[in-house]
Amino acid sequence: MTKQPNRDLPAENPRRALLIVDVQVGFVNDATRHILPKVVALQSQYAHVYATRFVNTEGSPYRKLLDWHRFYANSGDVPLAFEPVDGVQVIDKNVYTCITPAFVEELRGKGIEEVAICGIDTDACVTQCAVDLFQNGFRPLLISEACASHAGAEYHEAALRILARLIGKKQIV
């Protein structure tokens, strides 16, 4: 008898992807360090894995409007804080989200319907990516234990409450 694949397991479901958001050296601190082993373990469980890197480019709204100058190109903040496994596609971005028309087209081209999300900061880039995926017709699945905010647990928890309203409680695991 041939064993049927379990389509509920991430790696065996080609319609699922993993998005690792901004797990970078500059965002790792006492409030976020605990997610690193979870992120490392998750990346090998999916056939399609993307990892974003935030780079604060010249003239960005972060520099102009927030007077925030960290994470400039080649700074020590920018490198990923984990070693990506083979096949992980790294995406540089200079705004809160990586959900661009080209990225949406790539996901659709691969038949992906659901994107699991983990990373830093739950209250900023993680939320924006989850909402943008939702608005583009994908099911965002937020892996809450593999998300954190470098500003502290209260920001992470506040973001989870807001995301429950924005994308639905069933999408937060």
Backbone hydrogen bonds, N-H to C=O, Kabsch-Sander energy under -0.5 kcal/mol:
donor,donor_aa,acceptor,acceptor_aa,energy
7,R,5,P,-1.0
9,L,6,N,-1.6
12,E,9,L,-0.7
13,N,10,P,-1.5
16,R,13,N,-1.8
17,A,114,E,-1.9
18,L,48,H,-2.5
19,L,116,A,-3.1
20,I,18,L,-0.5
20,I,50,Y,-3.3
21,V,19,L,-0.7
21,V,118,C,-3.2
22,D,20,I,-0.6
24,Q,22,D,-1.9
25,V,79,P,-2.9
26,G,77,D,-2.4
27,F,24,Q,-1.7
28,V,24,Q,-0.8
28,V,25,V,-1.1
29,N,27,F,-0.6
32,T,29,N,-1.3
33,R,29,N,-2.6
35,I,32,T,-2.1
36,L,33,R,-1.5
39,V,35,I,-2.6
40,V,36,L,-2.5
41,A,37,P,-2.1
42,L,38,K,-2.6
43,Q,39,V,-2.0
44,S,40,V,-0.6
44,S,41,A,-0.8
45,Q,42,L,-2.4
46,Y,43,Q,-0.6
48,H,16,R,-0.5
49,V,47,A,-0.5
50,Y,18,L,-2.7
51,A,89,Q,-2.4
52,T,20,I,-3.0
53,R,91,I,-2.4
55,V,93,K,-2.7
56,N,71,F,-3.3
57,T,55,V,-1.4
60,S,57,T,-1.9
64,K,60,S,-2.8
65,L,61,P,-2.7
66,L,61,P,-1.1
67,D,63,R,-0.5
68,W,62,Y,-2.8
69,H,67,D,-0.5
75,S,72,Y,-2.2
78,V,75,S,-1.0
81,A,23,V,-2.8
88,V,85,V,-1.9
89,Q,49,V,-2.5
90,V,88,V,-0.7
91,I,51,A,-3.1
92,D,90,V,-0.5
93,K,53,R,-2.6
100,T,98,C,-2.0
104,V,100,T,-2.7
105,E,101,P,-2.4
106,E,102,A,-2.1
107,L,103,F,-2.5
108,R,104,V,-2.6
109,G,105,E,-2.6
110,K,106,E,-1.4
111,G,108,R,-1.5
112,I,107,L,-2.4
113,E,15,R,-3.0
114,E,15,R,-2.2
115,V,139,R,-2.4
116,A,17,A,-3.0
116,A,114,E,-0.5
117,I,141,L,-2.5
118,C,19,L,-2.3
119,G,146,A,-1.9
120,I,21,V,-2.8
121,D,148,A,-0.8
122,T,148,A,-1.3
124,A,121,D,-1.8
126,V,121,D,-2.1
127,T,121,D,-0.6
127,T,122,T,-0.7
128,Q,124,A,-2.5
129,C,125,C,-2.5
130,A,126,V,-2.4
131,V,127,T,-2.7
132,D,128,Q,-2.5
133,L,129,C,-2.5
134,F,130,A,-2.4
135,Q,131,V,-2.7
136,N,132,D,-1.0
136,N,133,L,-0.6
137,G,134,F,-1.7
138,F,133,L,-2.4
139,R,113,E,-2.8
141,L,115,V,-2.5
142,L,140,P,-0.6
142,L,171,Q,-2.9
143,I,117,I,-2.7
143,I,141,L,-0.6
144,S,142,L,-1.3
146,A,143,I,-2.0
147,C,144,S,-1.4
148,A,119,G,-1.9
152,G,149,S,-1.7
155,Y,152,G,-0.9
156,H,152,G,-1.5
157,E,153,A,-2.9
158,A,154,E,-2.0
159,A,155,Y,-2.2
160,L,156,H,-2.0
161,R,157,E,-1.9
162,I,158,A,-2.2
163,L,159,A,-3.1
164,A,160,L,-2.0
165,R,161,R,-1.1
165,R,162,I,-0.5
166,L,162,I,-2.2
167,I,163,L,-3.2
168,G,163,L,-0.9
168,G,164,A,-0.5
171,Q,168,G,-1.5
172,I,169,K,-1.8
173,V,142,L,-2.8
173,V,171,Q,-0.6
